[in-house]
Amino acid sequence: MLIDRRQLPWAALAALLLGGAGGLYVTTIPPLGPPRGGTSTGLILGGAAAGLILFAGLLGVRRRVRHLRLGTAAAWLSGHVWLGLAAYGLVWLHAGFHVGGIGSLTAWLMIVFSAIVATGALGIALQQIVPRLMPLALTRDQIGPVIEQLRSSAEEAVASVCGDRGDPSTPPTAATSESLAGSGPLRDAFDETIAPFLLEEASRRHILARRDGRERFFRGLRDATRGAEEKERSLEATTPSPKRRKAETAEQKRARLLACVDSVETRCDERAEVLRHQQAHRILHGWLVIHAPLWGALFVLVIVHAVASLSY
C-alpha cells in the first residue's frame, strides 16, 4: 500500500474517530481520575475499539472470498491500516492509559496490539521503499513462468549445439541432434551448475547468483570449450575420413558454439535479476509471517477480555 492522496479519506475517518473518542474521554474524566474500562465511557470506547478491530481483521477473510466483490482490495487494505490505528488509540482510551501489572490480561492485550502496530508500520515502510529497488516489474504469480521460460530457452540453446538428450525413441533431426566439437564442457556445465540455477528454488548463495561468480564461471567455460574444440579438431585432422570438413565450416561451428555460451550466460544474468526480485518479494512480504498470527492472537485476547470483564 502506497501512502498517497488516495489514503486521505481513510486517514480523515480515523482522525475523526480518534478526535471524537478523545473528546468523549476528556469531557467525562471524573474528579478521582480518568475513566477506566468498566465505566460507561470505557464501555463505549471498548465497544467501538472491538468493532474496529473486527473490521480490520476481516481483511484476511476478504482475501479468501474475492469472488464476492465486497469492495476493492485496495479499499479493504486502507481500511485495515487506518481503522486499525484508530482502534489502537481507542483501546488506550478504553483502558484509561493503564494496562495493569505485568502478566495481566490487559497488559498482554496491549503488548500484542502494539506488536501488530509495529509490524504493520514496518510493512508499510517496506512497501514505500522496496518496490523502487526491485529490478523487474513482476508480480509473485509471474515469477514462476518467467523462470520456466528462461530455463526452456537455455535448454534449447544447449541442445542445438550439444545434441538433444531427450526421448531416445524420437527420430533425430538436423536441428537438435548435432553435437558440435568442443560442446562437452558446455553440456557438463549446464547439467551440473547452470540447470540447477535456472530452477525457481535456486539459492542466492549459488555461484551464478553473483555477478563476479558468473563472469569467472563463464570465462572458464569459454576457455574449456575452446580447448576441447581444438583438441577434437586436431584428432579429426589426423583421422582419415572421406568427408573432411572445410575450415570455414569449422569456424562457423566454433562461432555458433561460443554464441550459445553467450546466450546461456545472458539467461543466467536474467535469472540473477529474477532472483534479486524474489528476494525483494520475500523482504516485502516476510513481515506478514509475524503480523498475521498476531491478529489471530489479538482476536482471542479481545474475546477473553470482554467475557472476563462482563462476568465480574
FENLINGI-V423132 format. One record per pair of residues at least 12 apart in sequence whose ideal C-beta (glycine too) atoms are under 10 Angstrom apart, sorted by sequence separation. I is the first residue (numbers start at 1). J is the second residue. D is the distance in Angstrom with one decimal. If there is no record, write none. Layout:
I | J | D
I | J | D
This chain:
28 | 40 | 7.9
29 | 41 | 8.7
58 | 70 | 9.2
94 | 106 | 9.7
95 | 107 | 9.8
99 | 111 | 8.4
164 | 176 | 3.9
165 | 177 | 9.8
196 | 208 | 9.0
197 | 209 | 7.3
233 | 245 | 8.8
28 | 41 | 4.4
62 | 75 | 9.6
63 | 76 | 8.1
163 | 176 | 7.3
164 | 177 | 5.9
193 | 206 | 8.3
237 | 250 | 9.9
27 | 41 | 8.9
28 | 42 | 9.3
59 | 73 | 8.8
62 | 76 | 4.9
63 | 77 | 9.5
95 | 109 | 8.7
162 | 176 | 9.9
163 | 177 | 5.5
164 | 178 | 9.2
165 | 179 | 9.7
193 | 207 | 7.0
194 | 208 | 7.0
233 | 247 | 9.7
236 | 250 | 8.7
61 | 76 | 9.6
62 | 77 | 9.1
91 | 106 | 9.5
95 | 110 | 7.3
99 | 114 | 10.0
160 | 175 | 6.9
163 | 178 | 6.4
164 | 179 | 9.4
193 | 208 | 6.9
25 | 41 | 6.5
28 | 44 | 9.3
60 | 76 | 9.9
159 | 175 | 9.0
160 | 176 | 6.8
162 | 178 | 8.9
163 | 179 | 3.8
24 | 41 | 6.1
25 | 42 | 9.0
28 | 45 | 9.9
59 | 76 | 5.3
62 | 79 | 9.6
159 | 176 | 5.5
160 | 177 | 9.9
161 | 178 | 7.6
162 | 179 | 5.7
163 | 180 | 8.6
197 | 214 | 9.2
233 | 250 | 6.3
58 | 76 | 7.8
59 | 77 | 6.6
62 | 80 | 8.9
91 | 109 | 7.6
92 | 110 | 7.8
159 | 177 | 8.9
160 | 178 | 7.9
161 | 179 | 7.5
162 | 180 | 7.4
25 | 44 | 9.7
91 | 110 | 7.0
156 | 175 | 9.8
159 | 178 | 9.7
161 | 180 | 4.8
21 | 41 | 9.4
24 | 44 | 7.0
25 | 45 | 6.9
56 | 76 | 9.5
59 | 79 | 7.7
60 | 80 | 9.1
156 | 176 | 8.6
159 | 179 | 9.8
160 | 180 | 9.0
161 | 181 | 9.9
162 | 182 | 10.0
163 | 183 | 7.6
197 | 217 | 9.8
233 | 253 | 9.7
24 | 45 | 7.2
55 | 76 | 9.4
58 | 79 | 9.0
59 | 80 | 4.2
92 | 113 | 9.2
161 | 182 | 9.0
162 | 183 | 4.3
229 | 250 | 8.7
233 | 254 | 8.5
58 | 80 | 8.2
59 | 81 | 9.2
88 | 110 | 9.2
91 | 113 | 6.1
92 | 114 | 9.8
161 | 183 | 5.1
162 | 184 | 7.8
165 | 187 | 8.2
21 | 44 | 8.5
22 | 45 | 9.8
56 | 79 | 7.1
57 | 80 | 8.1
91 | 114 | 9.8
160 | 183 | 9.8
162 | 185 | 9.8
194 | 217 | 8.7
21 | 45 | 5.8
24 | 48 | 9.6
55 | 79 | 6.6
56 | 80 | 4.8
162 | 186 | 5.9
163 | 187 | 8.0
193 | 217 | 7.0
194 | 218 | 9.4
229 | 253 | 8.4
230 | 254 | 9.1
55 | 80 | 8.0
56 | 81 | 8.0
59 | 84 | 9.0
88 | 113 | 5.9
158 | 183 | 8.3
161 | 186 | 6.9
162 | 187 | 4.3
229 | 254 | 5.8
56 | 82 | 8.9
87 | 113 | 8.1
88 | 114 | 7.8
161 | 187 | 8.8
162 | 188 | 9.5
165 | 191 | 9.2
21 | 48 | 6.8
52 | 79 | 9.4
56 | 83 | 5.4
57 | 84 | 8.5
194 | 221 | 9.0
20 | 48 | 9.2
21 | 49 | 8.6
55 | 83 | 5.7
56 | 84 | 3.9
88 | 116 | 8.0
89 | 117 | 10.0
158 | 186 | 6.4
159 | 187 | 9.3
162 | 190 | 7.7
189 | 217 | 7.8
193 | 221 | 9.0
226 | 254 | 7.9
229 | 257 | 6.7
54 | 83 | 10.0
55 | 84 | 8.5
56 | 85 | 9.0
84 | 113 | 9.1
87 | 116 | 9.8
88 | 117 | 5.4
157 | 186 | 9.5
158 | 187 | 6.6
162 | 191 | 9.8
189 | 218 | 8.8
225 | 254 | 8.9
228 | 257 | 9.6
229 | 258 | 8.9
52 | 82 | 9.7
53 | 83 | 8.7
56 | 86 | 9.0
57 | 87 | 9.7
87 | 117 | 9.7
17 | 48 | 7.5
52 | 83 | 4.9
53 | 84 | 7.4
56 | 87 | 6.3
158 | 189 | 9.3
159 | 190 | 9.6
189 | 220 | 8.8
190 | 221 | 9.4
226 | 257 | 9.0
17 | 49 | 9.8
51 | 83 | 9.2
52 | 84 | 7.1
55 | 87 | 8.4
56 | 88 | 9.6
84 | 116 | 7.5
85 | 117 | 7.0
88 | 120 | 9.6
158 | 190 | 5.0
189 | 221 | 5.2
225 | 257 | 6.2
226 | 258 | 7.8
52 | 85 | 9.2
53 | 86 | 10.0
54 | 87 | 9.1
84 | 117 | 7.5
157 | 190 | 9.3
158 | 191 | 9.1
188 | 221 | 9.5
225 | 258 | 6.8
52 | 86 | 5.7
53 | 87 | 4.9
17 | 52 | 7.5
52 | 87 | 3.6
53 | 88 | 9.0
85 | 120 | 8.4
155 | 190 | 7.9
185 | 220 | 9.0
186 | 221 | 6.7
189 | 224 | 7.9
222 | 257 | 9.6
225 | 260 | 9.1
226 | 261 | 10.0
51 | 87 | 8.2
52 | 88 | 8.9
84 | 120 | 6.9
85 | 121 | 9.2
154 | 190 | 7.3
158 | 194 | 8.2
185 | 221 | 6.2
186 | 222 | 9.5
188 | 224 | 8.9
189 | 225 | 8.9
222 | 258 | 6.5
225 | 261 | 6.3
49 | 86 | 8.4
50 | 87 | 8.1
52 | 89 | 9.6
53 | 90 | 9.0
158 | 195 | 8.9
185 | 222 | 9.2
221 | 258 | 10.0
224 | 261 | 9.9
14 | 52 | 9.0
48 | 86 | 8.8
49 | 87 | 4.9
52 | 90 | 6.7
53 | 91 | 8.1
185 | 223 | 9.0
186 | 224 | 8.4
48 | 87 | 8.1
49 | 88 | 8.2
51 | 90 | 9.4
52 | 91 | 9.2
81 | 120 | 6.7
155 | 194 | 9.6
185 | 224 | 4.0
186 | 225 | 5.8
222 | 261 | 5.8
49 | 89 | 8.4
50 | 90 | 9.0
80 | 120 | 8.5
81 | 121 | 9.4
154 | 194 | 6.7
155 | 195 | 7.7
184 | 224 | 8.7
185 | 225 | 5.2
188 | 228 | 10.0
221 | 261 | 6.0
222 | 262 | 8.8
49 | 90 | 3.7
50 | 91 | 8.9
154 | 195 | 7.8
184 | 225 | 8.5
185 | 226 | 9.3
48 | 90 | 5.5
49 | 91 | 4.8
81 | 123 | 9.3
182 | 224 | 8.6
183 | 225 | 7.4
185 | 227 | 8.1
186 | 228 | 8.8
47 | 90 | 9.4
48 | 91 | 9.7
49 | 92 | 9.1
81 | 124 | 6.8
151 | 194 | 9.4
154 | 197 | 9.6
155 | 198 | 8.3
182 | 225 | 5.2
185 | 228 | 5.4
218 | 261 | 6.6
221 | 264 | 8.7
222 | 265 | 9.1
45 | 89 | 9.6
46 | 90 | 7.8
49 | 93 | 8.1
50 | 94 | 9.0
151 | 195 | 7.4
154 | 198 | 5.9
181 | 225 | 9.8
182 | 226 | 7.0
184 | 228 | 5.5
185 | 229 | 9.2
218 | 262 | 8.3
221 | 265 | 8.4
45 | 90 | 5.3
46 | 91 | 7.7
48 | 93 | 9.3
49 | 94 | 5.6
153 | 198 | 9.2
180 | 225 | 9.6
182 | 227 | 7.8
183 | 228 | 7.8
184 | 229 | 9.4
44 | 90 | 9.6
45 | 91 | 8.1
48 | 94 | 8.3
49 | 95 | 9.6
151 | 197 | 9.3
152 | 198 | 9.1
182 | 228 | 4.2
183 | 229 | 8.0
218 | 264 | 8.0
219 | 265 | 9.8
45 | 92 | 9.2
46 | 93 | 9.0
47 | 94 | 8.7
77 | 124 | 9.9
150 | 197 | 9.8
151 | 198 | 4.0
181 | 228 | 7.6
182 | 229 | 2.6
184 | 231 | 9.9
218 | 265 | 4.6
45 | 93 | 4.9
46 | 94 | 4.1
150 | 198 | 5.8
151 | 199 | 7.2
181 | 229 | 5.1
182 | 230 | 7.4
184 | 232 | 8.5
217 | 265 | 8.7
44 | 93 | 9.8
45 | 94 | 4.1
46 | 95 | 8.4
151 | 200 | 9.0
180 | 229 | 7.7
181 | 230 | 8.8
182 | 231 | 7.8
183 | 232 | 9.1
44 | 94 | 8.6
45 | 95 | 8.8
77 | 127 | 10.0
148 | 198 | 8.9
181 | 231 | 8.6
182 | 232 | 5.9
215 | 265 | 8.8
218 | 268 | 7.8
42 | 93 | 8.2
43 | 94 | 8.2
45 | 96 | 9.4
147 | 198 | 6.9
148 | 199 | 9.4
181 | 232 | 3.9
182 | 233 | 7.9
214 | 265 | 6.8
217 | 268 | 8.5
218 | 269 | 9.7
41 | 93 | 8.5
42 | 94 | 5.4
147 | 199 | 7.3
148 | 200 | 7.8
180 | 232 | 9.0
181 | 233 | 5.9
41 | 94 | 8.7
42 | 95 | 7.8
147 | 200 | 4.9
37 | 91 | 9.6
42 | 96 | 6.9
146 | 200 | 9.5
147 | 201 | 9.5
181 | 235 | 9.0
214 | 268 | 5.7
215 | 269 | 10.0
39 | 94 | 9.7
41 | 96 | 9.2
145 | 200 | 9.9
147 | 202 | 8.3
181 | 236 | 7.2
213 | 268 | 9.9
214 | 269 | 6.8
37 | 93 | 9.8
144 | 200 | 5.6
37 | 94 | 5.4
39 | 96 | 8.5
143 | 200 | 7.3
208 | 265 | 9.2
214 | 271 | 9.7
35 | 93 | 8.5
36 | 94 | 8.4
37 | 95 | 5.9
38 | 96 | 9.8
211 | 269 | 8.2
214 | 272 | 6.9
34 | 93 | 8.7
35 | 94 | 8.8
36 | 95 | 7.0
37 | 96 | 7.3
57 | 116 | 9.9
209 | 268 | 9.1
213 | 272 | 9.4
35 | 95 | 9.8
36 | 96 | 4.5
53 | 113 | 8.3
56 | 116 | 9.2
208 | 268 | 5.1
34 | 95 | 9.4
35 | 96 | 5.9
36 | 97 | 9.8
37 | 98 | 9.1
208 | 269 | 9.1
211 | 272 | 7.3
34 | 96 | 4.2
36 | 98 | 6.9
206 | 268 | 9.7
209 | 271 | 8.5
210 | 272 | 7.9
33 | 96 | 7.4
34 | 97 | 6.8
53 | 116 | 9.6
208 | 271 | 7.5
209 | 272 | 5.7
14 | 78 | 9.9
34 | 98 | 7.9
49 | 113 | 9.5
56 | 120 | 9.6
161 | 225 | 9.7
181 | 245 | 9.1
208 | 272 | 6.8
10 | 75 | 8.3
13 | 78 | 9.8
14 | 79 | 9.3
17 | 82 | 9.3
21 | 86 | 8.1
25 | 90 | 9.4
33 | 98 | 9.0
206 | 271 | 9.5
9 | 75 | 9.5
13 | 79 | 8.5
17 | 83 | 7.7
198 | 264 | 9.2
206 | 272 | 9.0
209 | 275 | 5.7
7 | 74 | 9.8
10 | 77 | 9.6
11 | 78 | 8.7
14 | 81 | 8.7
15 | 82 | 8.8
18 | 85 | 8.3
19 | 86 | 10.0
22 | 89 | 7.9
25 | 92 | 9.6
26 | 93 | 9.6
29 | 96 | 9.2
208 | 275 | 9.2
209 | 276 | 8.5
6 | 74 | 7.5
10 | 78 | 4.5
14 | 82 | 4.1
17 | 85 | 9.7
18 | 86 | 5.5
21 | 89 | 7.1
22 | 90 | 9.4
25 | 93 | 4.8
204 | 272 | 9.2
6 | 75 | 9.1
9 | 78 | 8.2
10 | 79 | 6.1
13 | 82 | 6.7
14 | 83 | 6.1
17 | 86 | 4.6
18 | 87 | 9.7
21 | 90 | 5.3
24 | 93 | 8.2
25 | 94 | 9.0
37 | 106 | 8.0
181 | 250 | 7.7
198 | 267 | 6.9
202 | 271 | 7.1
206 | 275 | 8.3
7 | 77 | 10.0
8 | 78 | 9.9
9 | 79 | 10.0
10 | 80 | 9.4
11 | 81 | 9.1
12 | 82 | 8.9
13 | 83 | 7.4
14 | 84 | 8.7
15 | 85 | 9.6
16 | 86 | 8.8
17 | 87 | 8.8
18 | 88 | 9.5
19 | 89 | 9.9
20 | 90 | 9.9
180 | 250 | 9.6
183 | 253 | 9.4
190 | 260 | 9.9
194 | 264 | 6.2
197 | 267 | 9.4
198 | 268 | 7.4
202 | 272 | 9.2
209 | 279 | 9.6
7 | 78 | 5.8
10 | 81 | 7.4
11 | 82 | 5.6
14 | 85 | 5.7
15 | 86 | 8.1
18 | 89 | 4.8
21 | 92 | 9.8
22 | 93 | 6.8
25 | 96 | 8.4
182 | 253 | 8.7
186 | 257 | 7.2
190 | 261 | 9.9
194 | 265 | 9.1
197 | 268 | 6.3
200 | 271 | 9.9
204 | 275 | 6.1
1 | 73 | 9.9
2 | 74 | 9.6
6 | 78 | 7.2
10 | 82 | 4.0
14 | 86 | 4.1
17 | 89 | 8.3
18 | 90 | 7.3
21 | 93 | 5.5
25 | 97 | 9.6
181 | 253 | 6.9
182 | 254 | 7.3
186 | 258 | 9.6
189 | 261 | 8.9
198 | 270 | 9.7
199 | 271 | 9.2
202 | 274 | 9.1
203 | 275 | 8.7
204 | 276 | 8.2
1 | 74 | 7.3
9 | 82 | 9.0
10 | 83 | 7.4
13 | 86 | 7.8
14 | 87 | 9.1
17 | 90 | 7.3
21 | 94 | 8.8
180 | 253 | 5.1
181 | 254 | 8.0
183 | 256 | 9.9
194 | 267 | 8.3
198 | 271 | 5.6
202 | 275 | 6.2
7 | 81 | 8.0
11 | 85 | 8.9
14 | 88 | 9.9
15 | 89 | 9.8
180 | 254 | 8.0
183 | 257 | 6.0
186 | 260 | 6.8
190 | 264 | 7.0
194 | 268 | 6.5
197 | 271 | 6.1
200 | 274 | 9.0
204 | 278 | 8.4
3 | 78 | 10.0
7 | 82 | 7.2
10 | 85 | 9.7
11 | 86 | 9.8
14 | 89 | 8.4
18 | 93 | 8.5
178 | 253 | 8.9
182 | 257 | 5.9
186 | 261 | 6.2
189 | 264 | 8.6
193 | 268 | 9.5
197 | 272 | 8.4
200 | 275 | 9.7
204 | 279 | 6.2
1 | 77 | 5.1
10 | 86 | 9.5
180 | 256 | 6.9
181 | 257 | 8.0
182 | 258 | 9.2
185 | 261 | 9.3
198 | 274 | 9.8
202 | 278 | 8.7
1 | 78 | 6.6
180 | 257 | 5.1
183 | 260 | 8.2
194 | 271 | 9.2
201 | 278 | 9.7
3 | 81 | 9.4
178 | 256 | 10.0
183 | 261 | 9.7
186 | 264 | 7.6
197 | 275 | 8.5
200 | 278 | 8.3
204 | 282 | 9.9
1 | 80 | 8.9
1 | 81 | 6.5
180 | 260 | 8.6
161 | 253 | 8.2
161 | 256 | 6.3
162 | 257 | 8.9
160 | 256 | 8.0
161 | 257 | 5.2
160 | 257 | 9.7
161 | 258 | 9.5
161 | 259 | 8.7
162 | 260 | 8.3
160 | 259 | 10.0
161 | 260 | 4.7
160 | 260 | 6.7
161 | 261 | 8.9
159 | 260 | 9.6
157 | 259 | 8.8
158 | 260 | 6.7
161 | 263 | 9.8
157 | 260 | 5.1
158 | 261 | 9.4
160 | 263 | 9.4
156 | 260 | 10.0
157 | 261 | 9.0
157 | 262 | 9.5
158 | 263 | 9.0
154 | 260 | 9.4
157 | 263 | 4.7
158 | 264 | 6.5
156 | 263 | 9.5
157 | 264 | 5.9
154 | 263 | 7.5
155 | 264 | 9.4
157 | 266 | 9.5
158 | 267 | 10.0
153 | 263 | 7.9
154 | 264 | 5.1
157 | 267 | 7.7
153 | 264 | 8.9
154 | 265 | 9.6
154 | 266 | 9.0
155 | 267 | 9.5
153 | 266 | 9.2
154 | 267 | 4.3
153 | 267 | 5.8
154 | 268 | 7.8
152 | 267 | 9.6
150 | 266 | 9.4
151 | 267 | 7.9
154 | 270 | 9.7
150 | 267 | 4.9
153 | 270 | 9.2
154 | 271 | 8.7
149 | 267 | 9.4
150 | 268 | 8.4
150 | 269 | 9.9
150 | 270 | 5.7
151 | 271 | 8.2
3 | 124 | 7.1
149 | 270 | 9.5
150 | 271 | 5.4
1 | 123 | 8.6
2 | 124 | 9.1
3 | 125 | 9.5
1 | 124 | 6.3
147 | 270 | 9.4
150 | 273 | 9.9
3 | 127 | 8.7
4 | 128 | 9.9
146 | 270 | 8.4
147 | 271 | 6.8
150 | 274 | 7.4
2 | 127 | 6.8
3 | 128 | 6.4
146 | 271 | 9.1
1 | 127 | 5.8
2 | 128 | 6.6
1 | 128 | 8.9
146 | 273 | 9.8
147 | 274 | 6.0
146 | 274 | 6.0
147 | 275 | 9.0
2 | 131 | 8.3
144 | 274 | 9.9
143 | 274 | 6.3
146 | 277 | 9.1
147 | 278 | 8.9
142 | 274 | 9.7
143 | 275 | 9.6
136 | 270 | 9.1
143 | 277 | 6.9
138 | 273 | 9.6
142 | 277 | 9.7
143 | 278 | 6.1
138 | 274 | 7.3
135 | 272 | 9.2
136 | 273 | 5.9
140 | 277 | 9.5
135 | 273 | 4.9
136 | 274 | 6.6
140 | 278 | 8.6
143 | 281 | 7.5
134 | 273 | 9.7
135 | 274 | 8.4
138 | 277 | 5.7
135 | 275 | 9.7
136 | 276 | 8.3
137 | 277 | 9.1
138 | 278 | 9.1
135 | 276 | 5.5
136 | 277 | 4.7
140 | 281 | 5.7
134 | 276 | 8.0
135 | 277 | 5.8
136 | 278 | 9.9
138 | 280 | 9.9
139 | 281 | 8.8
140 | 282 | 9.9
133 | 276 | 9.0
134 | 277 | 5.6
138 | 281 | 8.5
133 | 277 | 9.9
136 | 280 | 9.1
140 | 284 | 9.4
134 | 279 | 9.6
135 | 280 | 8.0
140 | 285 | 8.0
134 | 280 | 4.8
133 | 280 | 6.4
134 | 281 | 8.0
130 | 279 | 9.9
131 | 280 | 8.0
134 | 283 | 10.0
130 | 280 | 5.4
131 | 281 | 9.9
133 | 283 | 9.3
134 | 284 | 8.3
130 | 281 | 8.5
133 | 284 | 9.8
130 | 283 | 5.8
131 | 284 | 7.3
126 | 280 | 9.5
129 | 283 | 9.6
130 | 284 | 4.7
129 | 284 | 9.3
130 | 285 | 9.6
126 | 283 | 6.5
127 | 284 | 6.6
126 | 284 | 5.6
127 | 285 | 9.5
126 | 285 | 8.7
126 | 286 | 8.7
127 | 287 | 9.8
123 | 284 | 8.2
126 | 287 | 6.8
123 | 285 | 8.2
125 | 287 | 9.6
123 | 286 | 9.1
124 | 287 | 9.7
122 | 286 | 9.9
123 | 287 | 4.6
122 | 287 | 5.4
123 | 288 | 7.0
121 | 287 | 9.7
120 | 287 | 8.2
123 | 290 | 9.6
119 | 287 | 5.3
120 | 288 | 9.7
122 | 290 | 9.2
123 | 291 | 6.4
118 | 287 | 9.8
119 | 288 | 8.4
122 | 291 | 8.4
119 | 289 | 9.4
119 | 290 | 5.3
120 | 291 | 6.0
118 | 290 | 9.5
119 | 291 | 4.2
118 | 291 | 9.2
119 | 292 | 9.3
116 | 290 | 9.1
117 | 291 | 9.8
120 | 294 | 9.2
115 | 290 | 7.7
116 | 291 | 6.5
119 | 294 | 6.8
120 | 295 | 9.5
115 | 291 | 8.5
116 | 292 | 9.6
118 | 294 | 9.6
119 | 295 | 9.9
116 | 293 | 10.0
117 | 294 | 9.7
116 | 294 | 4.8
115 | 294 | 5.5
116 | 295 | 6.3
114 | 294 | 9.8
112 | 293 | 10.0
113 | 294 | 8.4
116 | 297 | 8.8
112 | 294 | 5.8
113 | 295 | 9.7
115 | 297 | 9.0
116 | 298 | 6.2
111 | 294 | 9.9
112 | 295 | 9.0
115 | 298 | 9.1
112 | 296 | 9.8
113 | 297 | 9.6
112 | 297 | 5.2
113 | 298 | 5.9
111 | 297 | 9.9
112 | 298 | 5.2
112 | 299 | 10.0
109 | 297 | 9.3
112 | 300 | 9.3
113 | 301 | 8.4
108 | 297 | 8.8
109 | 298 | 7.3
112 | 301 | 6.1
113 | 302 | 9.0
108 | 298 | 10.0
111 | 301 | 9.5
112 | 302 | 9.6
109 | 300 | 9.8
110 | 301 | 9.4
109 | 301 | 4.5
108 | 301 | 6.3
109 | 302 | 6.9
106 | 301 | 9.2
109 | 304 | 8.6
105 | 301 | 7.0
108 | 304 | 9.6
109 | 305 | 5.8
108 | 305 | 9.2
105 | 304 | 6.6
106 | 305 | 6.9
105 | 305 | 5.7
106 | 308 | 9.7
105 | 308 | 6.5
106 | 309 | 9.4
105 | 309 | 9.2
91 | 298 | 9.9
84 | 295 | 9.1
87 | 298 | 9.7
91 | 302 | 9.0
84 | 298 | 9.9
91 | 305 | 9.9
80 | 295 | 9.5
87 | 302 | 9.9
60 | 292 | 6.9
59 | 292 | 9.7
57 | 292 | 10.0
60 | 295 | 7.2
59 | 295 | 8.7
60 | 296 | 8.9
57 | 295 | 5.4
56 | 295 | 7.9
57 | 296 | 8.4
57 | 298 | 7.6
53 | 295 | 8.7
56 | 298 | 9.5
57 | 299 | 6.0
53 | 298 | 6.7
54 | 299 | 8.1
57 | 302 | 9.4
53 | 299 | 7.5
54 | 302 | 8.5
50 | 299 | 9.9
53 | 302 | 6.1
50 | 302 | 5.9
49 | 302 | 8.5
50 | 303 | 9.1
50 | 305 | 9.1
46 | 302 | 9.3
50 | 306 | 6.8
46 | 305 | 8.6
47 | 306 | 9.0
46 | 306 | 7.7
46 | 309 | 7.9
43 | 309 | 8.6
42 | 309 | 9.3
43 | 310 | 9.4
37 | 305 | 8.6
37 | 306 | 9.9
38 | 309 | 7.0
37 | 309 | 6.3
38 | 310 | 9.9
38 | 312 | 9.1
